[in-house]
Amino acid sequence: MALVEHEYGKTIFVSPSLSNKIRKGFETAPQRRDRAKPSAARAGLLRVDVREDDSLHAKLIPDFREWFVAYSPKIGESAEWTPDDAGLNVEGLSWDPTSRALVFGVRTPVPHGRPMLVRVKVKDLAAPWTLENLEMLDPVFLNIDVTGDEMGVRSIEYDPAREASLVVLANSTSESEAPFLLFLWDGNDKGEVHQFEDVWFTERMRVEGVAPGTVAGREAIVFVDDRGGYQLIWNEDPRLEKKSK
């Protein structure tokens, strides 16, 4: 999910993983014909407008996945396979206010070993919620050290205080043993990122959510554990300082 505060109010965008369930080599003939057509629940893009009375009004683009794949050449045939077969798997969604685009953090595939961000511009936040209101921008490939096990995006969220996106990278598939690491991406097209090298997570923690927030009056970065629970680090913690090299 991505919360967007804009000139018309507040909007929550919600995306499924856009992944497929059918394992490579295990599908039946009917499944093979239908494998590129996941259910509407796994293929749509939801927009939820928050009205002044806090009521929620949702609108769905049901065939978003087909459009997403068609306009993302780097996705390629991965759209047909499951995440552990390096098939399409989106695990992060954020909003970039500069380009006014939704940023999809892709766990798999990982072209050339570089984690991929797919950017979809919303042309007009006041216009009808249709495919015609979307524009695919060039993808961004994060520039990280690719000598270790393959890493994919596990979470991404824009941080207004830093005017950049917090990005959590970790193992792309079950076979990868890459650890969970925290990065900062300022929206540049080259994919240059800053790694918070002093921020580490226990091996038991699967960080699949990250967001800036205020806890007990103090600003912090909150990490959500896929196995349950959360952890946080205060904004003034020296481990979050950008060190010059």
Stockholm file with secondary structure:
# STOCKHOLM 1.0

chainA/1-245         MALVEHEYGKTIFVSPSLSNKIRKGFETAPQRRDRAKPSAARAGLLRVDVREDDSLHAKLIPDFREWFVAYSPKIGESAEWTPDDAGLNVEGLSWDPTSRALVFGVRTPVPHGRPMLVRVKVKDLAAPWTLENLEMLDPVFLNIDVTGDEMGVRSIEYDPAREASLVVLANSTSESEAPFLLFLWDGNDKGEVHQFEDVWFTERMRVEGVAPGTVAGREAIVFVDDRGGYQLIWNEDPRLEKKSK
#=GR chainA/1-245 SS CEEEEETTEEEEEECCCCCCCCCTTCCCHHHHHHTTCCCGGGTCEEEEEECTTSCEEEEEETTHHHHHHHTCTTTGGGGGSCGGGTCCEEEEEEEETTTTEEEEEEEECCGGGCCEEEEEEESCTTSCSSGGGEEECCCEECBCCCSSSCEEEEEEEEETTTTEEEEEEEESSTTCCCCCEEEEECSCTTCBEEECTTCCCCTTCCEEEEEEEEETTEEEEEEEETTSCEEEEETTCGGGSCCCC
#=GC SS_cons         CEEEEETTEEEEEECCCCCCCCCTTCCCHHHHHHTTCCCGGGTCEEEEEECTTSCEEEEEETTHHHHHHHTCTTTGGGGGSCGGGTCCEEEEEEEETTTTEEEEEEEECCGGGCCEEEEEEESCTTSCSSGGGEEECCCEECBCCCSSSCEEEEEEEEETTTTEEEEEEEESSTTCCCCCEEEEECSCTTCBEEECTTCCCCTTCCEEEEEEEEETTEEEEEEEETTSCEEEEETTCGGGSCCCC
//
